[in-house]
Amino acid sequence: MSTYGLKKESLPDFVAALARFGEVHGPTVTDDGVPVFRAINTAAELQLDYRRTLLPPKKYLLPSTETLLAFSTGKGYRIPAVPDQTIILFGLHPCDLAGIAYLDRVFLGDEPDPHYKSRRERTVLVGVTCEQDEFCFCDASAFPSSVGGDIFMTDTPEGYHLAASSPRGAEILAGIPMLTSTSPLPPAATESTPLLEIIEKCTARGETFSDSPLWQEFADRCLSCGACSLCCPTCYCFDVREYGLLDGKSAERIREWDNCLFKVHGVVAGGYNFRQTRAERFQYRFSHKYLGFGPLRGVVSCVGCGRCREVCPVRIDLLELFQESP
Amino acid sequence: MNRQNDSTLPVSGRIAAITPMTADTRYYRIERLYRTASWGTFTPGQFFQISIPGGGEFPATPTCIPQKNGALEFCVRNVGHVTAMLQAADVGDQVGIRGPFGTGFPVFEMRDRDILLLAGGLGIAPLHSLLAHLLEHRSDYGDITLMYGAREPGQILFREELAQLACRQDIRIMLTVDFLTENLPGELTCNVGLLPALLKGVQFQPANTYVAVCGPPPLYRCLVEELAAAGFPDRQILFSLERRMQCGTGRCSHCAIGLHLCCMDGPVFRWQTLRQIEGAL
């Protein structure tokens, strides 16, 4: 695919040019000092050297609360329209691109989820290289080619190197005259991080660490706050609820982020709970994250972004399980 | 309207009939108002999602076999806020239907074999669908035995139908209640005691028998050892499990059993699959 060069001082012009294709959202810092993805007006608001945002970009594709269906007497249930504004998600790290690629597998599989699909179709993903810190552990060098997205920006001493990674990305880049064509970057040497290698080895043999005393240690400390899965780019559990509206003739069905660390997650009709203890709920989370459920069995969904390790108020780190492993 | 995509969009239906079965359990016949891709087809043991406008959805397995007019029959106990709203509904009221979802009983594989159905309480509902299938294709199957346990005589569902079936020569019906609080109305006779005790008194040819079990979790836990000890092969012991299926499409992630999703890989599982999964039953 086509590749271009971009001088660092031209970044504001590039962002302005992108804004012709949709509303640009990128990493910024709120007045409270929280790194977030949100709409920007100028490139000056961008914090491209950010470590990670508090919430991952899944919020654009799977909002924390979303109306699934609208019911009205006589018409029955129907799927409400989603706003058709195109959003350019600018400055995503490779781990977040990988997170979206995983959500695509979940929601765009055999029978695509209509809500996710329509949001995804009007989202353009622009990735950027990043620096690792003490929390994250992805294999960044292997990512850009494998995680999709539409455009990927590599930060080099000479400026940004832009590569289209989808036909949509190529179309957008070709439509921005200020860019200069360059030759593709040589493929980066792929080197796996030690932790990633251990995770791969353990998950390949279906390791559940069922005898580990760590489960009980985690359970004793855990507050069931659920922060680890709220901030996870690949956690997508949702709860479905329906509310009657005050006119007595219509109703709204919503889905809302759910959390497998919450006690009610395993409750069935009549009140029996299949995951009564915190240790069981941790094991459920571990199984989903590292071993995969149903059609995605065998697919590791942890992308190494490090958010869960950073936000846990009692410093629980499921990766300790792997670190103990031979 | 609402003709396609019945996996995410409920198809409008109306309640065509309601029959009280016990104090908290009713039988419903629901007619779908529009044809869907899966119109009239499902395997016994698969489930549907029933929507009560303003209340939400609950998963339920039909008690019937597919019908030409697409009608579905369910046996629903009032156990939560949505089923309570259904209980307050009248004939003619509008509901929504999605499905079928999941994997049902392997009815083709079960052909030419003897069949043992073990139902506890409301667990008779999905097994009633399987039983209806077996009777519809009676000559395809070997001996059929239904063992059904309920708490007390008044809690036995499908009483009249069971009384009729008990008169047939080609099916064996055995009932048991935990407590004999009253005399059983009608023609039925039943034992007093738990299902495992009932099972012990009967001879089977385990290698040639498929066992289908549905009931509350404690029933599974005490039956499974009996069944394994009696020599039924693991892959021929079928459990219909309950979990909180919300989406039916493998996404909401409430219903995983080990790494299997109850809404796709189940709700009918073989003991062969479940025996390795801690907490499955």
Interface residues (C-beta under 8 A of the other chain):
Chain A: L68 L69 F71 T73 K75 G76 Y77 R78 I79 V106 F107 E111 D113 P114 S210 Y236 C237 F238 D239 V240 R241 E242 Y243 G244 L245 A251 R253 R255 D258 C260 H265 G266 V267 V268 A269 G270 Y272 F274 R275 E280 Y284 S287 H288 L291 G292 F293 G294 P295 R297
Chain B: M1 N2 N5 S7 T8 L9 P10 V11 S12 L33 S51 P53 G54 G55 G56 E57 F58 V79 G80 T83 Q94 G96 P216 P217 E242 R243 R244 Q246 C247 T249 G250 R251 C252 S253 H254 A256 G258 L259 H260 L261 M264 D265 E278 G279
